[in-house]
Amino acid sequence: MKKIALMFMALSMAVSGLMAQPQLSALFGYSVFYLPENNQPYVETYLRFDAWSLFFAQEEQDRYRATVEVTLVARKGDTVAYVKKYDLHSPYTNSVTATNFTFFDLQRFGLSNGIYDLELTLRDKGSNDEPVLIKDKLIVYYPSSAPSMSSIQLMESATPTTTENMLSRNGYDMVPYIDDFMPASVSTIHPYFELYNLDKEIGNNAYTVNVYLEQKENGRRIPNVGETRQGKGASGIKPYYTTIDMSQVPSGNYNIVVEVTNNNGDPLFKKDVTVMRSNPIVTNAQVTETEVATSFAGLITEEKTLNYYLDALYPVSSAVEVDQVRNLIEQTDMKSKQTFLYRFWKSRNPIDPEGEWNKYLARMKYVEEHFTYPLTPGYRTDMGRVYLQYGPPDFVRDEKNFVGALNNVKWSQRISTTSYGEGEHANEGLIYYLPYQLWRYNLIPGDYNNRVFIFWDEFRSGYYRLLNSNAMGEVTTPGWERMLSRYTMEEGALGEVGMQFRRGY
């Protein structure tokens, strides 16, 4: 069975320029779709502005309007593949203070398969401040001879179309949910996605679509959230609009996952989109006072030890949980601390929270033995954090004085004449690297296979920091190999450690 893994980018961010009042504030996002009958991929971009952040000019008596100059550019290498510059007007208001609303813009444009640099420039035409510029990588890949899947676009709602407009799709007006933050007021969310040309892989056989929610930090699936649908392969477009009930989902970071399998259960596609949920009225796990008192957490009665255990949870905690721990440690209420520790692990494993805690405790002991540095506990080091978050790596390469050849020579035939490139090796094009470790994980839940971490000992002190990784949400450092080589490599050159990173060993 051939596996298709189509990568896509989803962007949702606050746009904030260094402006005088008002300060431009907006959300930007985009998705990529495909028209099989025309063999045409296309991009949808979404912009939502906070009206209060814009300058409203008077156009008539008691009629005010803001105007934003929008420039969209997609570059493929040095070639401009798409450009559009236009003025986006807000709705009229009868006062410059009556601006407590948002307004929305959607654009669609075709692109061929490839990797693009997407640029968005926003300029408030009523302000003298500099424009706001956003850049991102855009990957478009929809083969005509194989099945594929669109981006996952979250929707606020879908209503039957009465008059065609920019929100119309498949007979419905769909309002995109651009933000990746989901407050308690949002009780449901609606993922929309499309499957293309399934018949080219499975003929007219059955397939299954699973939509579910998982914790971002550890990939654990949230029970009873999502749905499963059956279908049969067909040519053209298979659109899916579904609903996820978020009302009982507690605060935390989650992935909304779409997984498509054939009738044998073999994966065809898997994509996800991350949301940050705030829902303080729902806790991760309801527990009783007696339950806590008789648990492993209730047996920890020394406050210093309990604070240590709570602080050491941060590698596997959500942002909300990290804040809760920070507040708890500043307090003296032992029962609240014990309750949090017990509830934390019960939310991860309702059947055996103590077993889950013991597994983590064993990792903590290993981390403290191997990664502790003066004044820094092991779990607060980069290596310790990665080990606790993802577990033991499947492969480790530990190099103290690695010397490698330059594989991609795009400058002079050897490295610069430095103290590291003189003598008998001066003309051999050798690269002398600082001490580093390469860790590979064959599988990280919620991520792609073969994720790699490079840690480096920048000052040869025995303290390793994370330099670069290809794992989702981890540190990505442009020119990291050049830094590791003490800047003896030219920018853009690829050495042997770079090749190790690509291979994972």
C-alpha positions in Angstrom: 0.0 0.0 0.0 1.4 3.4 -1.0 1.1 6.0 1.7 0.5 9.6 0.8 1.6 12.2 3.3 0.7 15.7 2.0 2.2 18.4 4.1 0.4 21.7 4.5 0.9 24.9 6.5 -1.7 26.5 8.6 -1.0 30.0 10.0 -3.0 31.9 12.6 -1.3 34.8 14.3 -1.8 38.2 15.7 -0.5 41.0 13.5 0.9 43.7 15.6 3.0 46.6 14.3 4.9 49.1 16.4 2.3 51.9 15.9 0.8 54.8 17.7 -2.8 54.5 18.6 -4.7 52.8 17.1 -2.5 49.7 16.7 -3.3 47.4 13.8 -4.6 44.0 15.0 -5.7 41.2 12.7 -5.7 37.4 12.1 -4.4 35.8 9.0 -4.8 32.2 7.8 -4.8 30.2 4.7 -5.7 26.7 3.3 -5.0 24.9 0.1 -7.6 23.0 -1.9 -7.8 21.3 -5.4 -10.0 21.2 -8.4 -9.5 17.7 -9.9 -11.5 18.3 -13.0 -9.1 21.2 -13.9 -6.0 19.7 -12.3 -5.8 23.1 -10.4 -4.7 23.6 -6.8 -5.8 26.8 -5.3 -5.2 28.8 -2.1 -7.7 30.5 0.1 -6.5 33.3 2.4 -8.4 34.6 5.3 -8.1 38.0 7.0 -10.1 39.2 10.0 -9.5 42.7 11.3 -10.4 44.3 14.7 -12.1 47.5 13.6 -11.0 49.3 16.8 -7.3 48.9 15.8 -7.7 50.9 12.6 -8.0 54.6 11.8 -11.5 55.6 10.7 -11.8 58.5 8.3 -14.9 60.6 7.8 -16.3 60.2 4.3 -19.7 61.8 4.8 -21.6 63.3 7.7 -21.9 60.6 10.4 -20.3 58.0 8.1 -16.8 56.8 8.9 -14.8 54.0 7.3 -11.4 52.4 7.7 -9.3 51.2 4.7 -6.5 48.7 4.7 -4.1 48.3 1.7 -3.5 44.6 1.3 -0.7 43.1 -0.9 -0.5 39.3 -1.4 2.5 37.9 -3.1 3.5 34.2 -3.8 7.0 33.7 -5.0 8.4 30.4 -6.4 12.1 30.9 -6.3 12.9 34.2 -8.0 9.6 34.2 -9.9 6.5 35.9 -8.8 3.7 33.4 -9.3 0.9 35.5 -7.9 0.4 39.1 -6.8 -2.6 41.1 -5.8 -2.8 44.5 -4.3 -6.2 45.9 -3.3 -7.9 48.2 -0.8 -10.1 46.5 1.8 -12.8 48.7 3.3 -14.5 48.3 6.7 -18.2 48.6 7.0 -19.4 52.2 7.7 -20.0 53.4 11.2 -21.6 56.5 12.5 -18.9 57.3 15.0 -15.1 56.8 15.3 -15.8 55.3 18.7 -18.4 52.8 17.4 -15.8 50.3 16.3 -16.3 47.3 18.5 -16.7 44.8 15.6 -14.6 42.8 13.2 -14.7 42.5 9.4 -13.5 39.7 7.1 -11.9 39.1 3.8 -11.4 36.0 1.7 -9.3 35.6 -1.4 -8.9 32.6 -3.8 -6.1 32.1 -6.3 -4.6 29.2 -8.3 -1.0 28.0 -8.0 0.8 25.1 -9.5 2.4 22.4 -7.4 5.6 23.7 -5.7 7.1 25.5 -2.7 6.3 29.2 -2.4 7.3 32.1 -0.2 4.0 33.7 0.8 4.1 37.4 1.7 1.3 39.5 3.1 1.7 43.3 3.6 -0.9 45.3 5.4 -1.0 49.1 5.6 -3.6 51.2 7.4 -4.2 53.9 4.9 -5.3 56.3 7.6 -2.0 55.9 9.5 1.5 57.1 8.7 3.0 54.0 10.3 5.1 51.5 8.5 3.3 48.6 6.8 3.1 45.2 8.6 4.8 42.3 6.7 4.1 38.6 7.3 6.1 35.8 5.5 5.6 32.1 5.5 6.4 29.0 3.4 3.6 27.6 1.4 3.7 24.0 0.1 1.3 23.0 -2.7 1.2 19.4 -3.8 -1.8 17.7 -5.5 -0.8 15.0 -8.0 -3.4 14.4 -10.7 -2.6 10.6 -10.8 -3.0 9.9 -7.0 -5.5 10.7 -4.2 -4.9 13.7 -2.0 -6.4 15.7 0.8 -7.0 19.4 1.3 -6.0 21.5 4.3 -8.2 21.2 7.3 -10.1 24.4 7.6 -12.1 25.0 10.9 -15.4 26.7 10.3 -17.6 28.7 12.6 -20.8 27.7 10.8 -22.3 26.6 7.5 -25.7 27.8 6.2 -27.4 27.0 2.8 -26.4 29.5 0.1 -29.2 31.7 -1.2 -27.0 34.0 -3.2 -23.5 33.1 -4.3 -20.8 35.1 -2.4 -17.2 34.8 -1.3 -18.1 32.3 1.5 -20.1 29.9 -0.8 -18.8 26.4 -1.2 -20.7 23.2 -2.2 -24.1 24.9 -1.7 -23.3 26.4 1.7 -22.0 29.6 3.1 -19.1 28.6 5.3 -17.6 31.1 7.8 -14.0 30.2 8.5 -12.7 30.1 12.1 -9.3 31.7 11.7 -8.0 31.8 15.3 -6.2 28.9 16.9 -7.4 30.0 20.3 -10.8 28.6 21.4 -12.3 30.2 24.5 -15.0 28.6 26.7 -17.7 30.5 24.7 -17.0 28.3 21.7 -18.8 25.1 22.5 -18.5 23.5 19.0 -16.1 23.7 16.1 -16.6 22.4 12.5 -13.6 20.9 10.6 -14.0 21.1 6.8 -11.8 19.2 4.4 -11.9 17.6 1.0 -10.7 14.3 -0.4 -9.7 14.0 -4.0 -9.5 11.2 -6.6 -9.8 8.3 -4.1 -10.6 5.9 -6.9 -7.0 6.2 -8.1 -5.9 4.4 -4.9 -8.9 2.3 -3.7 -11.2 2.0 -6.7 -14.8 1.8 -5.6 -13.9 0.1 -2.3 -14.8 1.4 1.2 -12.8 3.8 3.3 -13.1 5.2 6.8 -12.7 8.8 7.9 -11.9 9.3 11.6 -12.1 12.8 13.1 -10.9 13.0 16.7 -9.1 15.2 19.3 -5.8 14.4 20.9 -3.6 16.1 23.4 -0.8 17.9 21.6 1.9 17.2 24.1 1.6 13.4 24.2 -0.7 12.4 21.4 -3.3 10.8 23.8 -6.7 10.6 22.2 -9.6 12.3 24.0 -12.4 9.8 24.4 -15.9 10.4 23.1 -14.9 13.5 21.0 -15.2 13.3 17.2 -16.8 11.0 14.8 -16.3 8.2 12.3 -17.8 8.0 8.8 -17.7 5.4 6.1 -17.6 6.0 2.4 -16.7 4.5 -1.0 -14.0 5.6 -3.3 -14.9 7.8 -6.2 -13.4 10.3 -8.6 -13.5 14.0 -8.1 -14.1 15.8 -4.8 -15.4 14.2 -1.5 -16.2 17.2 0.8 -16.5 16.6 4.6 -18.1 19.0 7.1 -18.3 17.7 10.6 -18.9 19.0 14.1 -16.8 18.5 17.3 -18.3 19.1 20.6 -15.8 21.1 22.7 -18.1 21.9 25.6 -16.5 19.3 28.0 -13.0 19.6 26.7 -10.8 21.1 29.5 -8.2 23.8 29.0 -5.0 22.7 27.1 -3.4 22.4 23.7 -5.0 19.9 21.3 -4.7 18.5 17.8 -7.9 18.1 15.7 -6.9 15.1 13.7 -8.3 13.7 10.4 -7.3 10.2 9.6 -8.4 8.3 6.5 -7.9 4.6 6.1 -8.8 2.0 3.5 -11.1 -1.0 4.1 -8.1 -2.9 5.5 -7.3 -0.2 8.0 -4.2 1.0 6.2 -3.6 4.7 6.4 -4.2 6.9 3.3 -4.0 10.3 4.9 -3.4 11.9 8.3 -3.5 15.6 9.0 -4.1 17.8 12.0 -4.6 21.3 13.1 -3.7 22.7 16.5 -6.1 24.6 18.8 -5.5 26.1 22.2 -8.5 25.6 24.4 -9.5 27.7 27.4 -12.3 26.1 29.4 -11.7 26.7 33.1 -15.1 25.5 34.2 -14.2 21.9 33.1 -11.3 20.1 35.0 -9.2 17.3 33.5 -10.4 14.8 36.1 -12.8 15.0 39.0 -11.4 13.5 42.2 -12.5 13.3 45.8 -10.5 14.4 48.9 -10.3 10.8 50.1 -9.1 9.5 46.8 -6.3 12.0 46.8 -5.3 11.4 50.4 -4.9 7.6 49.9 -3.1 8.0 46.5 0.6 8.3 45.7 0.2 12.1 45.8 -1.3 12.0 49.3 1.8 10.2 50.6 4.1 13.0 49.5 4.0 15.2 52.7 7.3 17.1 52.4 6.6 20.5 50.7 10.0 20.9 49.1 9.7 17.4 47.5 6.1 18.1 46.3 7.1 21.4 44.8 10.0 19.6 43.0 7.7 17.0 41.5 5.2 19.6 40.4 7.9 21.8 38.7 9.2 18.7 37.0 5.9 18.2 35.2 6.5 21.1 32.8 7.9 19.1 29.9 4.6 17.2 29.6 2.2 20.0 30.6 0.0 22.3 28.7 0.6 26.1 28.9 -2.4 26.4 31.2 -1.0 23.6 33.5 2.4 25.3 33.6 0.7 28.5 34.9 -1.3 26.5 37.4 1.9 24.9 38.8 3.7 28.2 39.0 0.8 29.6 41.1 0.6 26.4 43.3 4.3 26.5 44.1 4.0 30.0 45.5 1.3 28.8 47.9 1.5 26.7 51.1 -1.7 24.7 50.6 -0.4 21.1 50.5 -3.8 19.6 49.7 -4.2 21.7 46.6 -0.7 20.6 45.4 -1.4 16.9 46.1 -4.8 17.2 44.3 -3.2 18.8 41.3 -0.5 16.1 41.1 -3.0 13.3 41.4 -5.5 14.9 39.0 -2.7 15.5 36.4 -1.9 11.9 36.1 -5.4 10.7 36.4 -6.3 12.8 33.4 -3.5 11.0 31.5 -4.4 7.5 32.6 -7.8 7.3 34.4 -7.3 3.5 35.0 -3.8 3.6 36.5 -2.7 7.1 37.4 -0.1 5.8 39.8 1.4 3.6 37.2 1.6 6.6 34.8 3.3 8.6 37.6 5.8 5.8 38.3 6.8 5.7 34.7 7.5 9.4 34.6 9.3 9.2 38.0 11.7 6.6 36.5 12.4 9.0 33.6 13.0 11.8 36.1 15.5 9.8 38.0 17.4 9.0 34.8 17.3 12.6 33.8 18.6 13.8 37.1 21.5 11.3 37.0 22.6 12.1 33.4 21.6 15.7 32.6 21.8 17.7 35.8 24.2 20.7 35.6 25.4 22.9 38.4 22.4 25.1 39.5 20.2 23.5 36.9 18.1 20.4 37.6 18.1 17.8 34.9 14.5 18.3 33.9 15.3 22.0 33.3 18.0 21.2 30.7 17.1 20.9 27.1 18.2 17.2 27.0 16.2 16.5 30.2 13.1 18.2 28.8 13.2 16.3 25.5 13.8 13.0 27.3 10.9 13.5 29.6 8.6 14.8 26.9 9.3 12.1 24.3 11.0 9.3 26.2 14.3 7.6 25.5 15.6 8.3 21.9 15.7 5.3 19.6 19.2 6.3 18.4 22.0 8.5 19.9 25.1 9.7 18.2 27.6 11.3 20.6 30.5 13.2 19.1 33.2 15.1 21.0 35.7 16.0 18.2 34.0 15.2 15.0 35.8 16.1 11.7 33.9 15.8 8.5 34.1 16.7 4.8 32.1 19.4 3.1 29.5 17.7 0.8 28.2 20.8 -0.9 31.1 23.0 -1.9 29.7 26.3 -3.1 32.6 28.5 -2.1 36.4 28.1 -2.2 37.7 24.6 -2.4 38.5 24.5 1.3 37.5 26.0 4.6 38.8 29.3 5.7 42.4 29.3 7.0 41.8 29.3 10.8 43.4 27.5 13.7 41.0 24.7 13.0 42.0 24.4 9.3 45.7 24.8 9.3 48.6 22.4 9.1 48.3 19.1 7.3 44.5 19.4 6.8 44.6 23.0 5.5 43.7 22.1 1.9 41.4 19.1 2.5 38.1 20.9 2.9 37.6 19.4 6.4 35.1 20.8 8.9 35.9 20.7 12.7 32.7 20.6 14.8 32.0 21.4 18.4 30.8 18.5 20.6 27.3 17.5 19.8 24.7 14.8 20.2 22.2 13.6 17.7 19.0 12.0 19.0 16.5 10.3 16.7 13.0 9.3 17.6 11.5 6.8 15.2 7.9 7.9 16.1 6.6 10.8 18.1 2.8 10.6 18.6 1.0 13.3 16.6 4.1 14.0 14.4 5.8 12.4 11.4 8.3 9.6 11.6 12.0 10.0 12.2 12.2 13.2 14.2 15.8 14.4 14.9 17.3 16.6 17.7 20.8 18.2 17.6 22.2 19.3 21.0 25.5 21.1 21.1 28.1 21.9 23.7 28.9 25.5 22.6 31.5 26.3 25.2 32.9 22.8 25.8 31.6 23.0 29.4 29.6 19.7 29.3 26.3 21.6 29.1 24.3 20.7 25.9 21.6 22.9 24.6 19.1 22.1 21.8 20.4 23.6 18.6 18.0 22.3 15.9 15.2 19.8 15.4 12.6 18.9 12.7 10.0 17.8 15.3 6.8 19.7 15.4 6.9 22.7 17.7 10.6 22.4 18.4 13.6 24.7 17.9 14.5 25.4 14.3 17.7 27.3 13.8 18.7 28.6 10.3 22.4 28.0 9.7 22.7 25.7 12.7 25.4 23.6 11.1 27.5 26.7 10.4 27.2 27.6 14.1 28.2 24.0 15.1 31.3 24.3 12.8 32.5 27.5 14.5 31.4 29.5 11.4 34.0 27.9 9.2 31.3 26.8 6.7 29.9 29.3 4.3 26.1 30.0 4.5 24.1 27.4 2.6 26.8 24.8 2.6 26.0 21.3 3.7 28.5 19.2 5.7 28.5 15.7 7.1 26.6 16.6 10.3 23.9 18.2 8.1 23.7 14.8 6.2 23.5 13.0 9.5 20.6 15.2 10.5 18.8 14.4 7.2 19.4 10.7 7.6 18.8 10.5 11.3 22.1 8.8 12.1 
